[in-house]
Amino acid sequence: MPVRSRRSGAVVRPVPLVRSAAAVLGEPQLWPTAARQVARLTVPGWWRRPPFLPLPDRDYLGFRLQTMYGDAARAPEAADLLTWLRWCRQFDQLTRTRPSS
């Protein structure tokens, strides 16, 4: 059963959230990247309002889901989350690399 935050309007679907968390837990090399992305995307002050989870902004997440699946209400697939985290890791590595002068 989905849980909706009264303030942010974020919807938390427990089953896809658990599947996604389990998929990330199975990929220890992605843990630092996942932690960085959670820190980057969470709504400031998330701990002060229900559902007390570090969730991204509802509008941002809806936009990303709409552009990826064609449906803003669809829950992301765990495999897609892993692919995105791998891309984020590679992008972070590329942007941290500085050419020698």
C-alpha positions as CSV (number, residue, x, y, z in Angstrom):
1,M,0.0,0.0,0.0
2,P,1.5,3.4,-1.0
3,V,2.2,6.0,1.6
4,R,1.8,9.7,0.7
5,S,3.5,12.5,2.6
6,R,1.1,15.2,3.5
7,R,3.6,18.0,2.9
8,S,5.8,17.0,0.0
9,G,3.2,14.8,-1.7
10,A,5.8,12.1,-2.2
11,V,4.5,8.6,-2.7
12,V,6.4,5.7,-1.2
13,R,5.6,2.3,-2.5
14,P,7.2,-0.2,-0.1
15,V,7.7,-3.2,-2.4
16,P,9.6,-1.4,-5.2
17,L,11.5,0.5,-2.6
18,V,12.6,-2.7,-0.8
19,R,13.5,-4.3,-4.2
20,S,15.6,-1.3,-5.2
21,A,17.3,-1.3,-1.8
22,A,18.1,-5.0,-2.0
23,A,19.5,-4.6,-5.5
24,V,21.8,-1.8,-4.3
25,L,22.8,-3.8,-1.3
26,G,23.9,-6.6,-3.6
27,E,26.3,-4.2,-5.4
28,P,28.8,-2.9,-2.7
29,Q,30.8,-0.9,-5.3
30,L,27.7,1.3,-5.8
31,W,27.1,2.1,-2.2
32,P,29.2,5.3,-2.2
33,T,27.5,6.5,-5.4
34,A,24.0,5.7,-4.0
35,A,24.8,7.6,-0.8
36,R,26.0,10.6,-2.9
37,Q,22.8,10.5,-5.0
38,V,20.6,10.3,-1.9
39,A,22.4,13.3,-0.4
40,R,22.1,15.3,-3.7
41,L,18.4,14.5,-4.4
42,T,16.6,14.5,-1.1
43,V,14.3,17.3,-0.1
44,P,15.9,19.5,2.6
45,G,14.5,18.8,6.0
46,W,13.1,15.4,5.0
47,W,13.5,14.2,8.6
48,R,10.9,16.7,9.8
49,R,7.9,15.5,7.8
50,P,6.2,12.2,7.0
51,P,7.1,9.7,5.7
52,F,10.5,10.6,7.3
53,L,12.5,9.1,4.4
54,P,15.2,10.8,2.3
55,L,13.1,11.0,-0.8
56,P,13.6,13.2,-3.9
57,D,11.3,16.1,-4.7
58,R,8.0,14.8,-6.0
59,D,8.0,17.0,-9.1
60,Y,11.6,16.0,-10.0
61,L,10.9,12.3,-9.6
62,G,7.7,12.6,-11.6
63,F,9.5,14.3,-14.4
64,R,12.3,11.6,-14.4
65,L,9.7,8.8,-14.4
66,Q,7.7,10.4,-17.1
67,T,10.7,10.8,-19.4
68,M,12.0,7.3,-18.7
69,Y,8.8,5.2,-18.7
70,G,6.2,7.5,-20.2
71,D,4.2,7.4,-16.9
72,A,5.0,9.5,-13.9
73,A,3.1,7.1,-11.6
74,R,5.2,4.1,-12.5
75,A,7.6,2.7,-9.9
76,P,11.2,2.5,-11.2
77,E,12.7,-0.9,-11.9
78,A,15.5,-2.1,-9.6
79,A,17.7,-2.9,-12.7
80,D,17.1,0.6,-14.1
81,L,18.2,2.0,-10.7
82,L,21.4,0.0,-10.9
83,T,22.1,1.2,-14.5
84,W,21.6,4.8,-13.4
85,L,23.9,4.4,-10.4
86,R,26.6,2.9,-12.6
87,W,26.2,5.8,-15.0
88,C,26.4,8.3,-12.1
89,R,29.6,6.5,-10.8
90,Q,31.2,6.8,-14.2
91,F,30.2,10.4,-14.6
92,D,31.6,11.3,-11.2
93,Q,34.9,9.6,-12.1
94,L,35.1,11.5,-15.4
95,T,34.4,14.8,-13.8
96,R,36.9,14.3,-11.0
97,T,39.7,13.5,-13.4
98,R,41.6,16.6,-14.3
99,P,43.9,16.8,-17.3
100,S,47.5,17.5,-16.5
101,S,48.7,20.9,-17.6
